[in-house]
Amino acid sequence: MRASGSVRGKSLDKSLCGRINRSVKEQPTLETERLVLRPLTPQDAPALQRLAGRREIADTTISIPHPYSEEQARQWIAGTADLFARGKAAAFGIQLKREGNLVGASGLRDVEAEHSQAELGFWVAVEWWGQGYATEAARAVVGFGFEQLGLNRIYAHHMVRNPASGRVLARIGMRPEGLLRQRVRKWEVFEDVVLMALLREEWAAARQG
């Protein structure tokens, strides 16, 4: 059974990586009614540092440090291209279609080919909170994961004290799967985290409905 599982895992890895690698030279750009979700470039580093560098953004995210330097932003952008090329993640800058402003980022990380799942992440700059951009972007990225990557499950986490992110996840169809007590530490405080997820079959049924 182990040998069979190992071969199956390699096959899935090649299949998933293949789906991503076909677009490596030109990562897909996703469009919604108001947004363009596009690959990030080194030229985005100053804007990314300014937007993600706000303490309010770092406060409820684990992967964004504070303070956040332009060099850190530049390194992160470079890393996203490498992860995409290896079929491990896909990161998109969230840009307003009309004005052209970069207002945040969203994407899938920890892509697991064997289990056909990935984690959804997103953030929107403080200046654009409350306008539905996070929901619009997250819905597009989830569609990318199910349609283009062929994933079966997409999950996400949010801190209990950040119910706004939970509402975004609920709007795109995710369901709570459990409470992870003191799962992460932020600002030296252990935080409870809610795990939510959406299955491919649920996503497909919602689209047909």
GROMACS elastic network, one bead per residue, 0.5 to 0.9 nm:
[ bonds ]
;  ai    aj funct       b0    kb
    1     4     6  0.51321   500
    1     5     6  0.60679   500
    1     6     6  0.85727   500
    2     5     6  0.50256   500
    2     6     6  0.61032   500
    2     7     6  0.86988   500
    3     6     6  0.51260   500
    3     7     6  0.63660   500
    3     8     6  0.86587   500
    4     7     6  0.52744   500
    4     8     6  0.61828   500
    4     9     6  0.86049   500
    5     8     6  0.50536   500
    5     9     6  0.60831   500
    5    10     6  0.87210   500
    6     9     6  0.50897   500
    6    10     6  0.63930   500
    6    11     6  0.87236   500
    7    10     6  0.52251   500
    7    11     6  0.62736   500
    7    12     6  0.87292   500
    8    11     6  0.50688   500
    8    12     6  0.62226   500
    8    13     6  0.85547   500
    8   114     6  0.77023   500
    9    12     6  0.51732   500
    9    13     6  0.60924   500
    9    14     6  0.86822   500
    9   113     6  0.72615   500
    9   114     6  0.50713   500
    9   115     6  0.86872   500
   10    14     6  0.62417   500
   10    15     6  0.85901   500
   10   113     6  0.86706   500
   10   114     6  0.79856   500
   11    14     6  0.52388   500
   11    15     6  0.61984   500
   11    16     6  0.86877   500
   11   113     6  0.89865   500
   11   114     6  0.86740   500
   12    16     6  0.60281   500
   12    17     6  0.82996   500
   12   113     6  0.55583   500
   12   114     6  0.58782   500
   12   115     6  0.88780   500
   12   116     6  0.83906   500
   13    16     6  0.53140   500
   13    17     6  0.58930   500
   13    18     6  0.82191   500
   13    87     6  0.82669   500
   13   112     6  0.81567   500
   13   113     6  0.51387   500
   13   114     6  0.67558   500
   14    17     6  0.51402   500
   14    18     6  0.57677   500
   14    19     6  0.85756   500
   14   113     6  0.84952   500
   15    18     6  0.50708   500
   15    19     6  0.64096   500
   15    20     6  0.89144   500
   15   113     6  0.81643   500
   16    19     6  0.51943   500
   16    20     6  0.65343   500
   16    21     6  0.85615   500
   16    87     6  0.68016   500
   16   112     6  0.89273   500
   16   113     6  0.60783   500
   16   116     6  0.85487   500
   16   149     6  0.64978   500
   16   150     6  0.78308   500
   16   151     6  0.88055   500
   17    20     6  0.51409   500
   17    21     6  0.57491   500
   17    22     6  0.84743   500
   17    84     6  0.88580   500
   17    85     6  0.79148   500
   17    86     6  0.65777   500
   17    88     6  0.80781   500
   17   113     6  0.82311   500
   17   149     6  0.88226   500
   18    22     6  0.60875   500
   18    23     6  0.89512   500
   18    87     6  0.79714   500
   19    22     6  0.57489   500
   19    23     6  0.76212   500
   19    87     6  0.83424   500
   19   148     6  0.71592   500
   19   149     6  0.61906   500
   19   150     6  0.86063   500
   20    23     6  0.57239   500
   20    24     6  0.65922   500
   20    27     6  0.83446   500
   20    84     6  0.71025   500
   20    85     6  0.71400   500
   20    86     6  0.81880   500
   20    87     6  0.58549   500
   20    90     6  0.87634   500
   20   148     6  0.81725   500
   20   149     6  0.70217   500
   21    25     6  0.80446   500
   21    27     6  0.88672   500
   21    84     6  0.78412   500
   21    85     6  0.59598   500
   21    86     6  0.76371   500
   21    87     6  0.70986   500
   22    25     6  0.77736   500
   22    26     6  0.86112   500
   22    27     6  0.87753   500
   23    26     6  0.52058   500
   23    27     6  0.50250   500
   23    28     6  0.65959   500
   23    85     6  0.87062   500
   24    27     6  0.53748   500
   24    28     6  0.85724   500
   24    81     6  0.83025   500
   24    84     6  0.71714   500
   24    85     6  0.57725   500
   25    85     6  0.88778   500
   26    29     6  0.85511   500
   26    39     6  0.85874   500
   27    38     6  0.77974   500
   27    39     6  0.63371   500
   27    81     6  0.89631   500
   27    84     6  0.84115   500
   27    90     6  0.86532   500
   28    37     6  0.86372   500
   28    38     6  0.70520   500
   28    39     6  0.75425   500
   29    36     6  0.69810   500
   29    37     6  0.56357   500
   29    39     6  0.68968   500
   29    92     6  0.80606   500
   30    35     6  0.82272   500
   30    36     6  0.58180   500
   30    38     6  0.64646   500
   30    92     6  0.86072   500
   30   137     6  0.89941   500
   30   140     6  0.69675   500
   30   141     6  0.79697   500
   30   144     6  0.80745   500
   31    34     6  0.77931   500
   31    35     6  0.58224   500
   31    37     6  0.61454   500
   31    38     6  0.85443   500
   31    97     6  0.83063   500
   31   137     6  0.89312   500
   31   140     6  0.77082   500
   32    35     6  0.50900   500
   32    36     6  0.64333   500
   32    37     6  0.81911   500
   32    97     6  0.85061   500
   32   136     6  0.71173   500
   32   137     6  0.76739   500
   32   140     6  0.70725   500
   33    36     6  0.85843   500
   33    97     6  0.81045   500
   33   136     6  0.83421   500
   34    95     6  0.87038   500
   34    96     6  0.61867   500
   34    97     6  0.54053   500
   34    98     6  0.72581   500
   34   133     6  0.81512   500
   34   136     6  0.82229   500
   35    94     6  0.66902   500
   35    95     6  0.56521   500
   35    98     6  0.80678   500
   35   100     6  0.89583   500
   35   133     6  0.77936   500
   35   136     6  0.77887   500
   35   137     6  0.73221   500
   36    92     6  0.89916   500
   36    93     6  0.80328   500
   36    94     6  0.61296   500
   36    95     6  0.51468   500
   36    96     6  0.62663   500
   36    97     6  0.55690   500
   36   100     6  0.86844   500
   36   137     6  0.85353   500
   37    91     6  0.89300   500
   37    92     6  0.53278   500
   37    93     6  0.54429   500
   37    95     6  0.61539   500
   37    96     6  0.87521   500
   37   105     6  0.81287   500
   37   106     6  0.81493   500
   37   137     6  0.72783   500
   37   140     6  0.83123   500
   37   141     6  0.84700   500
   38    91     6  0.82129   500
   38    93     6  0.53041   500
   38    94     6  0.68597   500
   38    95     6  0.75875   500
   39    80     6  0.88596   500
   39    81     6  0.83852   500
   39    90     6  0.85648   500
   39    91     6  0.66728   500
   39    92     6  0.50054   500
   39    93     6  0.60262   500
   40    43     6  0.81374   500
   40    44     6  0.64288   500
   40    45     6  0.86156   500
   40    77     6  0.62951   500
   40    78     6  0.87266   500
   40    80     6  0.82334   500
   40    81     6  0.85005   500
   40    91     6  0.75235   500
   40    92     6  0.62433   500
   40    93     6  0.55112   500
   40   105     6  0.88927   500
   41    44     6  0.54913   500
   41    45     6  0.75360   500
   41    74     6  0.85234   500
   41    77     6  0.66172   500
   41    78     6  0.79481   500
   41    93     6  0.89980   500
   42    45     6  0.55813   500
   42    46     6  0.87238   500
   42    73     6  0.86368   500
   42    74     6  0.59433   500
   42    75     6  0.87865   500
   42    77     6  0.66088   500
   42    78     6  0.73909   500
   43    46     6  0.71740   500
   43    47     6  0.83555   500
   43    74     6  0.85152   500
   44    47     6  0.55166   500
   44    48     6  0.59231   500
   44    49     6  0.85397   500
   44    73     6  0.84403   500
   44    74     6  0.80270   500
   44    77     6  0.83548   500
   44    93     6  0.87294   500
   44   102     6  0.81379   500
   45    49     6  0.59846   500
   45    50     6  0.85549   500
   45    70     6  0.58611   500
   45    71     6  0.76800   500
   45    72     6  0.84944   500
   45    73     6  0.52849   500
   45    74     6  0.51756   500
   45    75     6  0.88334   500
   45    76     6  0.89602   500
   45    77     6  0.75277   500
   46    49     6  0.51775   500
   46    50     6  0.62428   500
   46    51     6  0.87002   500
   46    69     6  0.88557   500
   46    70     6  0.57922   500
   46    71     6  0.89190   500
   46    73     6  0.77059   500
   46    74     6  0.83486   500
   47    50     6  0.50960   500
   47    51     6  0.61080   500
   47    52     6  0.83552   500
   47    70     6  0.86352   500
   47   102     6  0.71774   500
   47   103     6  0.87724   500
   48    51     6  0.52564   500
   48    52     6  0.57039   500
   48    53     6  0.76075   500
   48    70     6  0.76860   500
   48    73     6  0.63503   500
   48    74     6  0.86621   500
   48   102     6  0.78856   500
   48   103     6  0.85615   500
   48   104     6  0.76758   500
   48   105     6  0.88274   500
   49    52     6  0.54235   500
   49    53     6  0.51707   500
   49    54     6  0.84723   500
   49    68     6  0.61962   500
   49    69     6  0.60066   500
   49    70     6  0.51427   500
   49    71     6  0.84735   500
   49    72     6  0.79924   500
   49    73     6  0.57922   500
   49    74     6  0.86596   500
   50    53     6  0.52117   500
   50    54     6  0.69979   500
   50    68     6  0.83826   500
   50    69     6  0.86286   500
   50    70     6  0.81301   500
   51    54     6  0.60721   500
   51    57     6  0.81421   500
   51   102     6  0.87038   500
   51   103     6  0.73898   500
   51   104     6  0.73505   500
   51   124     6  0.83662   500
   51   125     6  0.55157   500
   51   126     6  0.76622   500
   51   127     6  0.87720   500
   52    55     6  0.80075   500
   52    56     6  0.86493   500
   52    57     6  0.59507   500
   52    58     6  0.71584   500
   52    64     6  0.73383   500
   52    65     6  0.88850   500
   52    66     6  0.88143   500
   52    68     6  0.72473   500
   52    73     6  0.87402   500
   52   104     6  0.76764   500
   52   123     6  0.83344   500
   52   124     6  0.84315   500
   52   125     6  0.67933   500
   52   126     6  0.89753   500
   53    56     6  0.84844   500
   53    57     6  0.71622   500
   53    58     6  0.72864   500
   53    64     6  0.81797   500
   53    65     6  0.79669   500
   53    66     6  0.64607   500
   53    67     6  0.60957   500
   53    69     6  0.73728   500
   53    70     6  0.89684   500
   54    57     6  0.55448   500
   54    58     6  0.67880   500
   54    59     6  0.87886   500
   54    66     6  0.77271   500
   54    67     6  0.79247   500
   54    68     6  0.82158   500
   54   125     6  0.82091   500
   54   126     6  0.79049   500
   55    58     6  0.51504   500
   55    59     6  0.58853   500
   55    65     6  0.88614   500
   55    66     6  0.64212   500
   55    67     6  0.75461   500
   56    59     6  0.51603   500
   56    60     6  0.73117   500
   56   125     6  0.89031   500
   56   126     6  0.73333   500
   57    60     6  0.62755   500
   57    61     6  0.66454   500
   57    64     6  0.77632   500
   57    66     6  0.89398   500
   57   123     6  0.73232   500
   57   124     6  0.80188   500
   57   125     6  0.71838   500
   57   126     6  0.73663   500
   58    61     6  0.51368   500
   58    62     6  0.71180   500
   58    63     6  0.79635   500
   58    64     6  0.53573   500
   58    65     6  0.60043   500
   58    66     6  0.61017   500
   58    67     6  0.85397   500
   58    68     6  0.88700   500
   59    62     6  0.80565   500
   59    64     6  0.86742   500
   59    65     6  0.88660   500
   59    66     6  0.84514   500
   59   186     6  0.74229   500
   59   187     6  0.79912   500
   60   158     6  0.78973   500
   60   159     6  0.67877   500
   60   161     6  0.82623   500
   60   162     6  0.67278   500
   60   186     6  0.80266   500
   61    64     6  0.60405   500
   61    65     6  0.84010   500
   61   123     6  0.83671   500
   61   158     6  0.82873   500
   61   159     6  0.84179   500
   61   186     6  0.84458   500
   62    65     6  0.74683   500
   62   184     6  0.78979   500
   62   185     6  0.83193   500
   62   186     6  0.72166   500
   64    67     6  0.88599   500
   64    68     6  0.74136   500
   65    68     6  0.57053   500
   66    69     6  0.84304   500
   68    71     6  0.83990   500
   68    72     6  0.64878   500
   68    73     6  0.73391   500
   69    72     6  0.51524   500
   69    73     6  0.64107   500
   69    74     6  0.87152   500
   70    74     6  0.61347   500
   70    75     6  0.86252   500
   71    75     6  0.61460   500
   71    76     6  0.85367   500
   72    75     6  0.51066   500
   72    76     6  0.61192   500
   72    77     6  0.86136   500
   73    76     6  0.51282   500
   73    77     6  0.62233   500
   73    78     6  0.87023   500
   74    77     6  0.51916   500
   74    78     6  0.63132   500
   74    79     6  0.86599   500
   75    78     6  0.51160   500
   75    79     6  0.61405   500
   75    80     6  0.87602   500
   76    80     6  0.63146   500
   77    80     6  0.52501   500
   77    81     6  0.69344   500
   77    91     6  0.87090   500
   78    81     6  0.56122   500
   78    82     6  0.68797   500
   79    82     6  0.51965   500
   79    83     6  0.62485   500
   79    84     6  0.86116   500
   80    83     6  0.51243   500
   80    84     6  0.60715   500
   80    85     6  0.85557   500
   80    89     6  0.71864   500
   80    90     6  0.69270   500
   80    91     6  0.62395   500
   81    84     6  0.51511   500
   81    85     6  0.61919   500
   81    86     6  0.87373   500
   81    89     6  0.87402   500
   81    90     6  0.80612   500
   81    91     6  0.82447   500
   82    85     6  0.51065   500
   82    86     6  0.63394   500
   82    87     6  0.87468   500
   82    88     6  0.87043   500
   82    89     6  0.88207   500
   83    86     6  0.51288   500
   83    87     6  0.62288   500
   83    88     6  0.51099   500
   83    89     6  0.53144   500
   83    90     6  0.72305   500
   83   109     6  0.86093   500
   84    87     6  0.50616   500
   84    88     6  0.58322   500
   84    89     6  0.50258   500
   84    90     6  0.52459   500
   84    91     6  0.77878   500
   85    88     6  0.76948   500
   85    89     6  0.84020   500
   85    90     6  0.89429   500
   86    89     6  0.79166   500
   87    90     6  0.79252   500
   87   111     6  0.71544   500
   87   112     6  0.89760   500
   87   113     6  0.86733   500
   88   108     6  0.84425   500
   88   109     6  0.63340   500
   88   110     6  0.58052   500
   88   112     6  0.73878   500
   88   113     6  0.87267   500
   88   118     6  0.88212   500
   89   107     6  0.74082   500
   89   108     6  0.53720   500
   89   110     6  0.61827   500
   89   111     6  0.58566   500
   89   118     6  0.82118   500
   90   106     6  0.86307   500
   90   107     6  0.54208   500
   90   108     6  0.52597   500
   90   109     6  0.64975   500
   90   111     6  0.88120   500
   91   105     6  0.71770   500
   91   106     6  0.60029   500
   91   108     6  0.64584   500
   91   109     6  0.78958   500
   92   104     6  0.87067   500
   92   105     6  0.56219   500
   92   106     6  0.54002   500
   92   107     6  0.56905   500
   92   108     6  0.89658   500
   92   141     6  0.84439   500
   93   102     6  0.67716   500
   93   103     6  0.77675   500
   93   104     6  0.60445   500
   93   106     6  0.65563   500
   93   107     6  0.85430   500
   94   101     6  0.83972   500
   94   102     6  0.57735   500
   94   103     6  0.56469   500
   94   105     6  0.50463   500
   94   106     6  0.69042   500
   94   124     6  0.80432   500
   94   133     6  0.85092   500
   94   134     6  0.88955   500
   94   137     6  0.70260   500
   95    98     6  0.88413   500
   95    99     6  0.82828   500
   95   100     6  0.58316   500
   95   101     6  0.53826   500
   95   103     6  0.57653   500
   95   104     6  0.73151   500
   95   105     6  0.85405   500
   96    99     6  0.55924   500
   96   101     6  0.53494   500
   96   102     6  0.65562   500
   96   103     6  0.70812   500
   96   133     6  0.89351   500
   97   100     6  0.56042   500
   97   101     6  0.80010   500
   98   101     6  0.83974   500
  102   105     6  0.83669   500
  102   125     6  0.88335   500
  103   123     6  0.86274   500
  103   124     6  0.57791   500
  103   125     6  0.54376   500
  103   126     6  0.87002   500
  103   127     6  0.82338   500
  103   128     6  0.69720   500
  103   133     6  0.86855   500
  104   122     6  0.75394   500
  104   123     6  0.55376   500
  104   125     6  0.55588   500
  104   134     6  0.84288   500
  105   121     6  0.82304   500
  105   122     6  0.56493   500
  105   123     6  0.56847   500
  105   124     6  0.66895   500
  105   125     6  0.89160   500
  105   134     6  0.89198   500
  105   137     6  0.84127   500
  106   120     6  0.75244   500
  106   121     6  0.54976   500
  106   123     6  0.64653   500
  106   124     6  0.85432   500
  106   134     6  0.83133   500
  106   137     6  0.68576   500
  106   138     6  0.66878   500
  106   141     6  0.72228   500
  107   119     6  0.82655   500
  107   120     6  0.59027   500
  107   121     6  0.55406   500
  107   122     6  0.65288   500
  107   137     6  0.89608   500
  107   138     6  0.78285   500
  107   141     6  0.61554   500
  107   142     6  0.85180   500
  108   111     6  0.70315   500
  108   118     6  0.60072   500
  108   119     6  0.53855   500
  108   121     6  0.62662   500
  108   122     6  0.89139   500
  108   141     6  0.74235   500
  108   142     6  0.82768   500
  108   145     6  0.76049   500
  108   154     6  0.84556   500
  109   112     6  0.88824   500
  109   118     6  0.58349   500
  109   119     6  0.52800   500
  109   120     6  0.66405   500
  109   121     6  0.75833   500
  110   117     6  0.81508   500
  110   118     6  0.54689   500
  110   119     6  0.61120   500
  111   115     6  0.88660   500
  111   116     6  0.74377   500
  111   117     6  0.59261   500
  111   119     6  0.70800   500
  111   151     6  0.88654   500
  112   115     6  0.56297   500
  112   116     6  0.55369   500
  112   117     6  0.53735   500
  112   118     6  0.61184   500
  112   151     6  0.89674   500
  113   117     6  0.68932   500
  113   118     6  0.86980   500
  113   151     6  0.81921   500
  114   117     6  0.81991   500
  115   118     6  0.88775   500
  115   151     6  0.85776   500
  115   152     6  0.79662   500
  115   153     6  0.84285   500
  116   149     6  0.88651   500
  116   150     6  0.76048   500
  116   152     6  0.53364   500
  116   153     6  0.65663   500
  116   154     6  0.86811   500
  117   145     6  0.87662   500
  117   151     6  0.54999   500
  117   152     6  0.58790   500
  117   154     6  0.54954   500
  117   155     6  0.76774   500
  118   145     6  0.81461   500
  118   151     6  0.75653   500
  118   152     6  0.88797   500
  118   153     6  0.68473   500
  118   154     6  0.51632   500
  118   155     6  0.64874   500
  118   156     6  0.86039   500
  119   153     6  0.87445   500
  119   154     6  0.57075   500
  119   156     6  0.54122   500
  119   157     6  0.82631   500
  119   197     6  0.88533   500
  120   138     6  0.76939   500
  120   141     6  0.79164   500
  120   142     6  0.75527   500
  120   154     6  0.65144   500
  120   155     6  0.59761   500
  120   156     6  0.51633   500
  120   157     6  0.82053   500
  121   138     6  0.78866   500
  121   156     6  0.67062   500
  121   157     6  0.82056   500
  122   134     6  0.69201   500
  122   137     6  0.80258   500
  122   138     6  0.68443   500
  122   165     6  0.89214   500
  123   134     6  0.67624   500
  123   165     6  0.89395   500
  124   127     6  0.83178   500
  124   128     6  0.66441   500
  124   129     6  0.66031   500
  124   133     6  0.72861   500
  124   134     6  0.61461   500
  125   128     6  0.56627   500
  125   129     6  0.66631   500
  126   129     6  0.53241   500
  126   130     6  0.89903   500
  128   131     6  0.63500   500
  128   132     6  0.87189   500
  128   133     6  0.76581   500
  129   132     6  0.75583   500
  129   133     6  0.77067   500
  129   134     6  0.82306   500
  130   133     6  0.77969   500
  130   134     6  0.87135   500
  131   134     6  0.81015   500
  132   135     6  0.54239   500
  132   136     6  0.62713   500
  132   137     6  0.87048   500
  132   168     6  0.84360   500
  133   136     6  0.50582   500
  133   137     6  0.60250   500
  133   138     6  0.84074   500
  134   137     6  0.52193   500
  134   138     6  0.59255   500
  134   139     6  0.84360   500
  134   165     6  0.85588   500
  134   168     6  0.68972   500
  135   138     6  0.51639   500
  135   139     6  0.60187   500
  135   140     6  0.86126   500
  135   167     6  0.88187   500
  135   168     6  0.52720   500
  135   169     6  0.74725   500
  135   171     6  0.69972   500
  135   172     6  0.68328   500
  136   139     6  0.53482   500
  136   140     6  0.64488   500
  136   141     6  0.89174   500
  136   172     6  0.85806   500
  137   140     6  0.51911   500
  137   141     6  0.63201   500
  137   142     6  0.86920   500
  138   141     6  0.51332   500
  138   142     6  0.61309   500
  138   143     6  0.85748   500
  138   168     6  0.80294   500
  138   169     6  0.79886   500
  138   172     6  0.73774   500
  139   142     6  0.51773   500
  139   143     6  0.62471   500
  139   144     6  0.87111   500
  139   169     6  0.88545   500
  139   171     6  0.86812   500
  139   172     6  0.56974   500
  139   173     6  0.89069   500
  140   143     6  0.50771   500
  140   144     6  0.62718   500
  140   145     6  0.87476   500
  141   145     6  0.62427   500
  141   146     6  0.87714   500
  142   145     6  0.50169   500
  142   146     6  0.63165   500
  142   147     6  0.84336   500
  142   154     6  0.72544   500
  142   172     6  0.83826   500
  142   198     6  0.89101   500
  142   203     6  0.88783   500
  143   146     6  0.52652   500
  143   147     6  0.57211   500
  143   148     6  0.78110   500
  143   203     6  0.84379   500
  144   147     6  0.52723   500
  144   148     6  0.52455   500
  144   149     6  0.67320   500
  144   150     6  0.85442   500
  145   148     6  0.58415   500
  145   150     6  0.63373   500
  145   151     6  0.57645   500
  145   152     6  0.86601   500
  145   153     6  0.88720   500
  145   154     6  0.77126   500
  146   149     6  0.57834   500
  146   152     6  0.68096   500
  146   153     6  0.81234   500
  146   154     6  0.83432   500
  146   199     6  0.89913   500
  146   200     6  0.63752   500
  146   203     6  0.83386   500
  146   204     6  0.89846   500
  147   150     6  0.54872   500
  147   151     6  0.77260   500
  148   151     6  0.82688   500
  150   200     6  0.85868   500
  151   154     6  0.72896   500
  151   199     6  0.86682   500
  151   200     6  0.70680   500
  152   198     6  0.85741   500
  152   199     6  0.58260   500
  152   201     6  0.78441   500
  153   197     6  0.69349   500
  153   198     6  0.58373   500
  153   200     6  0.59639   500
  154   174     6  0.85890   500
  154   196     6  0.86928   500
  154   197     6  0.56334   500
  154   198     6  0.54541   500
  154   199     6  0.65563   500
  154   200     6  0.80500   500
  155   174     6  0.77222   500
  155   195     6  0.71992   500
  155   196     6  0.56008   500
  155   198     6  0.62648   500
  155   199     6  0.85991   500
  156   169     6  0.77949   500
  156   174     6  0.84836   500
  156   194     6  0.83604   500
  156   195     6  0.60187   500
  156   196     6  0.53994   500
  156   197     6  0.61622   500
  156   198     6  0.89526   500
  157   165     6  0.87124   500
  157   166     6  0.82728   500
  157   193     6  0.63655   500
  157   194     6  0.55733   500
  157   196     6  0.62395   500
  157   197     6  0.87046   500
  158   161     6  0.82922   500
  158   162     6  0.65035   500
  158   163     6  0.76105   500
  158   164     6  0.89478   500
  158   165     6  0.62433   500
  158   166     6  0.62933   500
  158   192     6  0.86793   500
  158   193     6  0.55272   500
  158   194     6  0.54310   500
  158   195     6  0.69389   500
  158   196     6  0.82724   500
  159   162     6  0.51905   500
  159   163     6  0.74136   500
  159   165     6  0.82811   500
  159   166     6  0.83896   500
  159   184     6  0.87155   500
  159   191     6  0.66043   500
  159   192     6  0.59396   500
  159   194     6  0.61760   500
  160   163     6  0.61764   500
  160   166     6  0.83399   500
  160   179     6  0.86554   500
  160   191     6  0.75509   500
  160   192     6  0.57617   500
  160   193     6  0.54720   500
  160   194     6  0.62611   500
  161   164     6  0.87752   500
  161   191     6  0.83100   500
  161   192     6  0.81360   500
  161   193     6  0.85724   500
  162   165     6  0.59982   500
  162   166     6  0.71070   500
  163   167     6  0.62741   500
  163   168     6  0.87608   500
  164   167     6  0.51478   500
  164   168     6  0.65032   500
  164   169     6  0.88721   500
  165   168     6  0.50529   500
  165   169     6  0.63457   500
  165   170     6  0.86587   500
  166   169     6  0.51236   500
  166   170     6  0.61663   500
  166   171     6  0.86476   500
  166   174     6  0.89699   500
  166   176     6  0.89152   500
  166   194     6  0.81142   500
  166   196     6  0.82602   500
  167   170     6  0.50018   500
  167   171     6  0.61461   500
  167   172     6  0.88259   500
  168   171     6  0.51706   500
  168   172     6  0.66162   500
  168   173     6  0.89657   500
  168   174     6  0.88785   500
  169   172     6  0.53817   500
  169   173     6  0.65836   500
  169   174     6  0.53870   500
  169   175     6  0.78754   500
  169   196     6  0.74395   500
  169   197     6  0.83339   500
  170   173     6  0.51229   500
  170   175     6  0.64204   500
  170   176     6  0.83600   500
  170   196     6  0.83757   500
  171   174     6  0.73233   500
  172   198     6  0.85373   500
  172   203     6  0.87039   500
  173   197     6  0.82331   500
  173   198     6  0.63861   500
  173   202     6  0.78450   500
  173   203     6  0.71211   500
  173   206     6  0.80526   500
  174   196     6  0.57414   500
  174   199     6  0.81854   500
  174   202     6  0.89670   500
  174   203     6  0.89481   500
  175   195     6  0.84593   500
  175   196     6  0.51557   500
  175   197     6  0.54698   500
  175   198     6  0.64408   500
  176   179     6  0.82588   500
  176   194     6  0.69733   500
  176   195     6  0.59035   500
  176   197     6  0.66614   500
  177   194     6  0.75963   500
  177   195     6  0.54543   500
  177   196     6  0.52594   500
  177   197     6  0.68671   500
  178   193     6  0.85928   500
  178   194     6  0.59853   500
  178   195     6  0.54204   500
  178   196     6  0.73250   500
  179   183     6  0.89428   500
  179   192     6  0.70049   500
  179   193     6  0.58922   500
  179   195     6  0.62866   500
  180   183     6  0.54253   500
  180   184     6  0.88631   500
  180   191     6  0.87956   500
  180   192     6  0.57612   500
  180   193     6  0.50366   500
  180   194     6  0.60340   500
  180   195     6  0.71207   500
  181   184     6  0.85013   500
  181   190     6  0.85103   500
  181   191     6  0.70811   500
  181   193     6  0.63639   500
  181   194     6  0.85052   500
  182   185     6  0.73249   500
  182   189     6  0.86040   500
  182   193     6  0.69853   500
  183   190     6  0.68784   500
  183   191     6  0.60509   500
  183   192     6  0.56981   500
  183   193     6  0.60601   500
  184   189     6  0.82191   500
  184   190     6  0.55756   500
  184   191     6  0.53380   500
  184   192     6  0.70998   500
  184   193     6  0.74449   500
  185   188     6  0.57760   500
  185   189     6  0.52455   500
  185   191     6  0.58131   500
  186   189     6  0.52720   500
  186   190     6  0.63944   500
  186   191     6  0.69486   500
  187   190     6  0.84221   500
  198   201     6  0.84945   500
  198   202     6  0.66470   500
  198   203     6  0.68604   500
  199   202     6  0.52397   500
  199   203     6  0.62814   500
  199   204     6  0.86657   500
  200   203     6  0.50782   500
  200   204     6  0.61016   500
  200   205     6  0.85589   500
  201   204     6  0.50947   500
  201   205     6  0.60856   500
  201   206     6  0.85993   500
  202   205     6  0.51244   500
  202   206     6  0.61688   500
  202   207     6  0.86799   500
  203   206     6  0.52339   500
  203   207     6  0.63760   500
  203   208     6  0.88593   500
  204   207     6  0.51883   500
  204   208     6  0.63726   500
  204   209     6  0.86672   500
  205   208     6  0.51671   500
  205   209     6  0.61109   500
  206   209     6  0.50204   500
